[in-house]
Amino acid sequence: MIYGLYLSATGIVTASHQQDVIANNLANAETTGFKRELALTETRRNEAQAMAAMGRFGGHKDPLLDNMGGGQFLAPSFFDQQQGNLVTSSNNMDVAFNGTGFIGVQDKGEFRLTRNGSLSLDRSGNLITSSGQTVVGPDKKPIKLDLAGKKQSDLRIGQDGAIYSPGSDSPIAKMGLFEPTDAQSIKPVGGNVFAPTEGTQLVTAKGQLKSGMTESSNVDPATELTHLMETQRLLEANANLIRTQDQTLGRAVNDVGKIG
């Protein structure tokens, strides 16, 4: 492949991925507990540097090739764990983390983590999030409550995730609150939840729950829109470079290469 076309193509691929990530962030600007994702890139070494690193070329250096860029690669995704604003809720079952930590949930039979503390009980008494995941206890088993004639609005949730009936100091259940020892060892898998990757170690969350509150998304729409416009300009610039190089090659083949 012609080197200039390769560099422009990698630029389009990375810019397209960045656009997708930013668009997803914007779509979840109002999603409770959502954490924005950052689309990172890294510089690729040019061919001369790559070959030299593998011991080829016998240490020969070409000033022209050594000064050429190698394009971009997509780096591993990174999500911003900065806490969103805590907003007062009219639902006493809603909770928000003040500090680090996640609520353990079951999503399609798999253990997941979420910051979505907008909670309620379904008709079967299962404690669920607004996204439909079932909240689990410290043993990672689903929480199911028998209200015994009491109202959902009468329940109280403590800072440690313990759930109390009105007038009782003994919890009837306890939510599982976890956090990974390595914050980047969990990955977003859609549905506003994170999946622990292989080898992830979970400990009890250090943060405390605030009852009657929810955590807003940490997405700043103005910032994301600015990044989106910058990314669109990069994509258009690379597309124009490909078009220009294609026209130049066409001239070289059809005009310059003609025998007079």
C-alpha positions, 0 to 999 in steps of 0.5 A: 500500500502507498504510505500516504494512503495507509496513514490517511486510512488509519486516521479515518478508522481512529476518527470513526471509532472516536465518533462512535464513542462520543455519540454514545456518551452524548446519548447517555448524558441523562442516564443515571450513574453513567460513566463516560468512555474515552477513545484513546489512540497511540502513535504507531512507529514507522516502518524504519523504526519497526524494522530497526527494533526487530534488528533488521536493516543492519542498523542502517538509518534513512533520514527521510524514512526516520522522520516520517510518522507511522500513523495512529492505532486505537489504544485500549478504551478507558472510562472516566470514573469521576463521580457525577453530581448527586441529585435529590430524588422523590423515591426513597429507594433511590441510592447514590454512591458518595465515593468509590464503589458499585452495586452488584447486579445480575444482568441476563444471568451474569454478575455485573457492576453498576452505579445506577442506584435508581431502584424499585421492586418488581411484582415478584419482590425482586429489587431491580434497577431502572435498567431492569437488572436484579440487585444482588447481595454480598453473596452475589445472589438476587435480593427478593423482599417480602413486604408482608403488607408494608409499602415499598415507600416504607423501606429504608436503605442504610449507607452500607446497603442494608435494607430495613423495614419501618420501625426495625433496626434489623436489616431484612436484606443487604445489597452487595457493594463492590469495587475492583482493586484495579479500577480499569480491570472492569469494562463497560458491556452496555446497559449501563453495567460493567463486567469484571475481566479475568483476574479482577479482584473485588473488595467491599466498596469504600464509598457510602450510599446516600438514600433518596438520591441518584448520581447523574451521568458524568458526561458534559454535553458541551465538552463532548460536542467540542470533541465531536466537532474536532473528530469530524474535522480530522475525519474529513481531512483524512478523507480529503487527503485520500481523495487528493492522493487518488487523483494524483495517482490517477494523473501519474498513471493516465497522464504522466505515464503516457508515451508521447 
